[in-house]
Amino acid sequence: MKEKLLKIIPNLIPITLMVGLIPIIANDYVLLLAYVFVISISFWIKYEKREYVYFSFGLVIMVFSEWIFVSTGVETFTRNSLLGVMPIWLPVLWAYAFVAMKRAVVIL
């Protein structure tokens, strides 16, 4: 089990970095650009076949899901650069999380 956890941890580094950038970068569009950079580097270091499917699915599903959560009052955001309801970078963060979850499941 320890070996599996050691294989999963590197996949969490990009997510940890992206979450850590949220309080540092106030501009949503600059933060989105930083996320694109982090994700691009992450995929350059390690890309498994068809991971773009997981990323794309996560992106679409999370835009829709977050929009529903906000419109029903379950969530609220002070940053609302996407559709006037959520930060533009949030679905991108979630999309990469889908890739990381897929990698973790494969390892487990």
C-alpha positions in Angstrom: 0.0 0.0 0.0 2.9 2.4 0.8 4.3 1.9 -2.7 0.9 2.7 -4.2 0.7 5.9 -2.2 4.2 6.9 -3.3 3.0 6.5 -6.9 -0.1 8.6 -6.3 1.5 11.6 -4.5 3.3 13.0 -7.6 -0.1 13.2 -9.4 -1.3 15.5 -6.6 1.6 18.0 -6.9 0.0 19.9 -9.8 -3.4 20.1 -8.0 -1.7 21.3 -4.8 0.3 23.9 -6.7 -2.9 25.1 -8.5 -4.8 25.4 -5.3 -1.9 27.2 -3.7 -1.9 29.8 -6.5 -5.5 30.9 -5.8 -4.8 33.3 -3.0 -1.6 34.6 -4.7 -3.0 35.4 -8.1 -6.1 37.7 -7.8 -6.8 38.0 -11.6 -8.9 35.0 -12.7 -7.6 35.2 -16.3 -3.9 35.3 -15.2 -4.7 32.4 -12.8 -6.3 30.5 -15.7 -3.1 31.0 -17.7 -1.0 29.8 -14.8 -3.2 26.7 -14.7 -2.8 26.1 -18.4 1.0 26.3 -17.9 1.0 23.9 -14.9 -1.3 21.4 -16.7 0.7 21.6 -19.9 4.0 20.9 -18.0 2.3 18.0 -16.1 1.1 16.4 -19.3 4.5 16.9 -20.9 6.1 15.1 -18.0 3.5 12.3 -17.9 0.7 11.8 -20.4 -1.2 8.5 -20.7 -3.2 7.5 -23.7 -6.6 9.2 -24.0 -6.2 11.3 -20.9 -7.6 14.2 -22.9 -11.0 12.4 -22.7 -10.9 12.5 -18.9 -9.8 16.1 -18.9 -12.5 17.2 -21.5 -15.2 15.2 -19.7 -14.2 16.8 -16.4 -14.2 20.3 -17.9 -17.7 20.0 -19.4 -19.3 18.2 -16.5 -17.8 20.6 -13.9 -18.9 23.8 -15.8 -22.5 22.3 -15.9 -22.4 21.0 -12.3 -20.9 24.2 -10.8 -23.5 26.3 -12.7 -26.3 24.1 -11.2 -24.8 24.4 -7.7 -24.5 28.2 -7.9 -28.0 28.7 -9.5 -29.6 26.6 -6.8 -27.8 28.5 -4.0 -25.7 25.5 -2.9 -22.5 27.4 -3.6 -21.6 31.0 -4.0 -18.4 32.6 -5.4 -17.1 36.1 -5.1 -15.1 35.5 -8.3 -17.5 35.1 -11.1 -15.6 35.5 -14.4 -17.3 32.5 -16.1 -20.9 32.9 -17.0 -21.2 35.4 -14.2 -21.4 32.7 -11.6 -18.0 31.1 -11.0 -14.3 31.7 -11.5 -13.2 30.7 -15.0 -10.3 28.7 -13.7 -12.4 26.4 -11.4 -13.6 23.9 -14.1 -10.0 23.7 -15.4 -8.8 22.8 -11.9 -11.6 20.2 -11.6 -10.8 18.8 -15.1 -7.2 18.1 -14.1 -8.5 16.6 -10.9 -10.4 14.1 -13.0 -7.1 13.1 -14.7 -5.4 12.7 -11.3 -8.3 10.6 -10.0 -8.1 8.4 -13.0 -4.4 7.9 -12.5 -4.9 7.1 -8.8 -7.6 4.5 -9.5 -5.3 2.8 -12.1 -2.5 2.7 -9.4 -4.8 1.3 -6.8 
